[in-house]
Amino acid sequence: MVETRRRRRPISREEALARQEKKRRRKEREELSRELARGPIDLPFCLLVLMLMGVGLVMLLSASFPSAYYDNDDPIKYFRQQGVFAIAGVAAMLFIGKINYQRFRGAAKPLLYLSIVLLVLVIIPGNPIALTRNHATRWLGIRNTSFQFQPSEVAKMAVVLYFSDTISKKKDKMNTTRYGVAPYLLILGVLSLLMMLEPHLSGTVLILSAGAVLMLVGGINLTWVAAAVAGAGGIAFLMFSGVIKYGQSRLAMWQNPWLDPRGDGYQLVQSLLSIGSGGLWGVGLGRSMQKFLYLPEEHNDFIFAIVCEELGLIGATIIMLLFAALILRGYWIALHARDRFGSLLVVGVTTLIAMQTFLNIGVVTGLLPTTGISLPFFSYGGTALMIQLAEMGIVLSVSRQMKPTKAG
């Protein structure tokens, strides 16, 4: 017996006209978006990125040549490798800046799945491509090569893309628990759990911060914001009171690193000595003493201490002002973005840079407990630099379609 197909209900003339009108409007929006994508990039933002990257490369050369010489008999090895990634990163930034940012929607979900897979690979016991440093397994790559990266960098961008894409489509639903809170808390919970198993506290803080800011900007109920602040305050209280044992030695050394200046407090003590040695004007570019194997991670997480020593308070302040200008310009672009998706994208990327800069400088100066986090555009790490520049390309892509302004 041949099964007959069920005939579709014939559409009315009004429905056909409505469909045609919907197609026409969608086509017009696509054409307008393509036309706007040919606009100029935001030049002030681009110049700030290039300035910070240029200064960062100079400071990396100055900070890294002693350890590069002692470790590799090649004083410019780290600088040369970083320079190659910087050139590739600038090319990626300019290329991504020319892409219509609406196309990034399609990459949101695949990138999120990829980041979860990569984070799982990191914590698999005995995985030969999982690399361990300083008692933490945060990297994937090939040993003794420059091909090494932290999956957390991919996860950060995945959160920004996925949250921006889905939040931009929900609008009024964001103030509900079912659509505006629950799915995003689940994603942040999974990623945070995987990263804390490495462990990677600073990366977890960055992802949670970016996700929380995007949810807040997206329009979640402020009750959830108050609950999150209260929860964070409660955890901090339990850690300081000793109920939570994780990180107790780190907290003790943060409060007084001179309790163990040759042990757990050594890095922060040397960092503070480096900052204090710089004074107002610094000892001069290239003349730091602390970088000669006194200060650990002097060309990576603690490069800002060398900046303070060589350029002094004046030079360090100028660099912090450049970061502040970049962050403020990023949020300005978000305010003038063409649509909700573009605005959320820029808010997410800018928040990542802002939080990472604040955390790194806070750790180096003793304002925050010591944790492994790099300074954007300055710290050694080629793949991290490329990803940061690619993120800047996304901001430039959104800036091409900004609403016209009278001044700015």
BADRENTI-82353 format. One line per 5 residues: their letters; for each residue x, y, z of C-alpha. Coordinates in pm, whole numbers. Layout:
# residues N
a> X,Y,Z | ...;
***
This chain:
# residues 408
mvetr> 0,0,0 | 151,325,-112 | 137,595,150 | 8,916,6 | 181,1239,102;
rrrrp> -15,1483,303 | -87,1788,98 | 21,2121,234 | -242,2376,307 | -243,2630,26;
isree> -128,2967,152 | -348,3268,108 | -256,3569,-99 | -204,3774,218 | 39,3514,359;
alarq> 229,3502,32 | 260,3880,29 | 373,3879,393 | 645,3623,316 | 763,3825,18;
ekkrr> 773,4139,228 | 972,3958,500 | 1222,3832,241 | 1251,4178,93 | 1321,4337,431;
rkere> 1578,4072,519 | 1752,4125,185 | 1753,4501,241 | 1906,4455,587 | 2176,4227,446;
elsre> 2256,4472,167 | 2266,4762,414 | 2494,4562,644 | 2728,4480,354 | 2735,4845,252;
largp> 2803,4966,606 | 3078,4706,648 | 3278,4893,385 | 3303,5196,615 | 3626,5309,782;
idlpf> 3756,5145,1097 | 3778,5344,1419 | 4125,5495,1381 | 4178,5603,1746 | 4109,5249,1869;
cllvl> 4339,5095,1607 | 4621,5339,1688 | 4590,5270,2062 | 4619,4895,1998 | 4928,4944,1779;
mlmgv> 5087,5180,2033 | 5039,4937,2321 | 5168,4648,2113 | 5474,4849,2003 | 5559,4958,2358;
glvml> 5494,4603,2476 | 5744,4459,2228 | 6011,4709,2337 | 5955,4626,2703 | 5955,4253,2627;
lsasf> 6296,4286,2459 | 6430,4477,2757 | 6283,4241,3018 | 6357,3911,2846 | 6712,3931,2712;
psayy> 6888,3813,3034 | 6672,3500,3077 | 6674,3437,2701 | 7054,3449,2703 | 7095,3227,3011;
dnddp> 6837,2973,2892 | 6904,2968,2517 | 7231,3156,2449 | 7016,3383,2232 | 6928,3716,2401;
ikyfr> 6659,3811,2148 | 6490,3472,2115 | 6172,3566,2302 | 6152,3903,2129 | 6199,3750,1785;
qqgvf> 5930,3490,1842 | 5690,3747,1983 | 5761,3976,1688 | 5660,3707,1438 | 5331,3650,1621;
aiagv> 5278,4026,1645 | 5306,4067,1268 | 5071,3774,1212 | 4834,3912,1477 | 4819,4258,1319;
aamlf> 4745,4096,982 | 4469,3891,1147 | 4330,4202,1318 | 4310,4398,993 | 4163,4100,807;
igkin> 3896,4035,1072 | 3827,4408,1084 | 3715,4391,720 | 3464,4109,782 | 3099,4192,838;
yqrfr> 3065,4109,1208 | 2720,3955,1151 | 2904,3655,1009 | 3053,3585,1351 | 2714,3461,1469;
gaakp> 2767,3133,1286 | 3094,3068,1471 | 2948,3115,1819 | 2813,2767,1890 | 3096,2567,1718;
llyls> 3357,2773,1905 | 3183,2704,2237 | 3181,2328,2171 | 3546,2341,2061 | 3650,2524,2377;
ivllv> 3484,2260,2597 | 3661,1981,2406 | 3997,2158,2442 | 3946,2216,2815 | 3863,1847,2859;
lviip> 4181,1752,2671 | 4386,1959,2916 | 4268,1769,3224 | 4292,1416,3079 | 4564,1238,3284;
gnpia> 4869,1141,3081 | 4770,1341,2775 | 5101,1397,2586 | 4993,1733,2442 | 4884,1870,2781;
ltrnh> 5169,2080,2926 | 5230,2146,3296 | 5407,2452,3437 | 5433,2567,3797 | 5212,2282,3919;
atrwl> 4926,2377,3681 | 4824,2209,3355 | 4678,2490,3144 | 4843,2449,2804 | 4806,2233,2497;
girnt> 5084,2203,2241 | 5414,2046,2153 | 5693,2060,2409 | 6001,2273,2335 | 5825,2453,2049;
sfqfq> 5641,2784,2013 | 5318,2598,1931 | 5157,2616,2274 | 4835,2783,2380 | 4587,2798,2666;
pseva> 4239,2665,2578 | 4105,2923,2823 | 4187,3189,2559 | 3953,3013,2316 | 3690,2969,2591;
kmavv> 3690,3342,2668 | 3617,3433,2307 | 3359,3154,2282 | 3169,3294,2581 | 3169,3644,2434;
lyfsd> 3049,3527,2090 | 2784,3282,2214 | 2646,3511,2483 | 2636,3811,2245 | 2459,3610,1974;
tiskk> 2192,3453,2195 | 2133,3751,2425 | 2085,3983,2127 | 1794,3766,2009 | 1611,3737,2342;
kdkmn> 1557,4100,2442 | 1261,4096,2687 | 1315,3727,2774 | 1644,3813,2943 | 1464,3920,3261;
ttryg> 1329,3567,3309 | 1514,3293,3495 | 1443,3026,3233 | 1578,3214,2931 | 1797,3489,3074;
vapyl> 1981,3321,3361 | 1966,2940,3372 | 2128,2854,3034 | 2412,3100,3086 | 2480,2990,3442;
lilgv> 2500,2632,3316 | 2758,2724,3051 | 2964,2933,3293 | 2944,2656,3552 | 3074,2389,3310;
lsllm> 3360,2607,3185 | 3455,2719,3537 | 3460,2361,3665 | 3687,2247,3382 | 3923,2541,3434;
mleph> 3943,2501,3812 | 4048,2139,3760 | 4366,2265,3584 | 4366,2481,3812 | 4330,2823,3646;
lsgtv> 4175,3072,3890 | 4254,3392,3697 | 4112,3253,3372 | 3798,3146,3556 | 3757,3495,3700;
lilsa> 3792,3648,3352 | 3529,3420,3197 | 3285,3471,3485 | 3336,3848,3469 | 3279,3871,3093;
gavlm> 2973,3645,3112 | 2826,3837,3407 | 2876,4175,3237 | 2711,4053,2916 | 2414,3916,3112;
lvggi> 2385,4245,3301 | 2400,4454,2983 | 2158,4208,2821 | 1893,4295,3078 | 1877,4024,3347;
nltwv> 1682,4088,3666 | 1891,4295,3909 | 1800,4051,4187 | 2043,3806,4029 | 2314,4072,4025;
aaava> 2264,4135,4397 | 2272,3760,4463 | 2598,3721,4267 | 2764,4008,4456 | 2650,3864,4788;
gaggi> 2775,3518,4689 | 3119,3651,4586 | 3142,3847,4911 | 3050,3536,5110 | 3317,3325,4939;
aflmf> 3577,3596,5000 | 3482,3610,5369 | 3507,3231,5405 | 3850,3232,5239 | 3985,3512,5460;
sgvik> 3841,3353,5773 | 4009,3021,5689 | 3692,2815,5648 | 3784,2755,5282 | 4141,2622,5282;
ygqsr> 4212,2676,4910 | 4477,2945,4855 | 4545,3012,5225 | 4923,3035,5179 | 4871,3267,4884;
lamwq> 4647,3494,5092 | 4900,3496,5378 | 5184,3594,5143 | 4963,3863,4989 | 4899,4018,5331;
npwld> 5268,4003,5428 | 5511,3853,5174 | 5805,3919,5411 | 5683,3633,5628 | 5864,3404,5383;
prgdg> 6077,3628,5155 | 6284,3336,5023 | 5992,3096,4978 | 5625,3157,4899 | 5661,3535,4930;
yqlvq> 5971,3559,4710 | 5802,3662,4384 | 5593,3941,4534 | 5887,4069,4740 | 6106,4090,4430;
sllsi> 5824,4257,4238 | 5781,4523,4506 | 6159,4578,4519 | 6158,4623,4143 | 5873,4875,4155;
gsggl> 6031,5065,4442 | 6369,5081,4265 | 6212,5270,3975 | 6112,5573,4175 | 5956,5861,3983;
wgvgl> 6154,5852,3658 | 6292,5497,3656 | 6647,5368,3622 | 6633,5390,3242 | 6519,5162,2961;
grsmq> 6721,4839,2962 | 6888,4910,3297 | 6676,4700,3531 | 6867,4486,3780 | 6574,4270,3892;
kflyl> 6539,4109,3550 | 6880,3943,3593 | 6722,3628,3738 | 6601,3795,4059 | 6236,3842,3960;
peehn> 6063,3523,3834 | 5840,3556,3524 | 5993,3896,3452 | 5905,3877,3082 | 5566,3720,3138;
dfifa> 5320,3776,3424 | 5545,4025,3609 | 5665,4235,3316 | 5485,4539,3457 | 5726,4538,3752;
ivcee> 6014,4581,3503 | 5816,4862,3337 | 5794,5038,3674 | 6163,4984,3746 | 6291,5107,3410;
lglig> 6036,5378,3327 | 5939,5479,3679 | 5603,5602,3804 | 5574,5846,3513 | 5625,5583,3244;
atiim> 5403,5327,3416 | 5128,5587,3452 | 5145,5673,3082 | 5109,5305,2992 | 4813,5268,3229;
llfaa> 4654,5575,3070 | 4696,5415,2726 | 4516,5105,2853 | 4244,5324,3006 | 4202,5512,2677;
lilrg> 4174,5183,2485 | 3912,5049,2725 | 3708,5369,2725 | 3723,5387,2345 | 3604,5027,2329;
ywial> 3300,5103,2542 | 3238,5417,2334 | 3227,5200,2021 | 2984,4966,2199 | 2753,5258,2279;
hardr> 2748,5364,1913 | 2724,5016,1760 | 2467,4963,1486 | 2276,4689,1667 | 2247,4494,1991;
fgsll> 2473,4210,1875 | 2758,4444,1782 | 2724,4634,2109 | 2738,4316,2317 | 3037,4186,2119;
vvgvt> 3242,4497,2192 | 3134,4508,2557 | 3249,4148,2600 | 3587,4193,2430 | 3657,4523,2606;
tliam> 3563,4375,2944 | 3811,4090,2892 | 4094,4337,2821 | 3990,4563,3110 | 3969,4281,3365;
qtfln> 4294,4118,3251 | 4481,4448,3271 | 4339,4531,3614 | 4412,4184,3755 | 4770,4175,3624;
igvvt> 4864,4519,3752 | 4684,4445,4081 | 4884,4124,4130 | 5219,4281,4036 | 5171,4577,4273;
gllpt> 5043,4364,4561 | 4688,4500,4543 | 4556,4147,4475 | 4678,3797,4575 | 4935,3647,4339;
tgisl> 4791,3445,4051 | 4914,3366,3703 | 4772,3622,3462 | 4947,3800,3176 | 4940,4168,3078;
pffsy> 4773,4216,2737 | 5012,4314,2453 | 5313,4305,2689 | 5359,3957,2837 | 5543,3690,2639;
ggtal> 5309,3446,2465 | 5266,3444,2089 | 4932,3267,2058 | 4782,3479,2337 | 4897,3794,2158;
miqla> 4747,3674,1829 | 4413,3598,1995 | 4412,3940,2164 | 4477,4113,1831 | 4206,3902,1666;
emgiv> 3966,4023,1937 | 4067,4378,1857 | 3981,4300,1495 | 3627,4213,1603 | 3596,4555,1768;
lsvsr> 3723,4722,1450 | 3470,4522,1247 | 3187,4655,1464 | 3330,5008,1444 | 3287,5006,1064;
qmkpt> 2911,5006,1109 | 2882,5257,1393 | 2596,5501,1397 | 2703,5848,1280 | 2800,6083,1563;
kag> 2859,6457,1577 | 3186,6419,1767 | 3399,6143,1914;
***
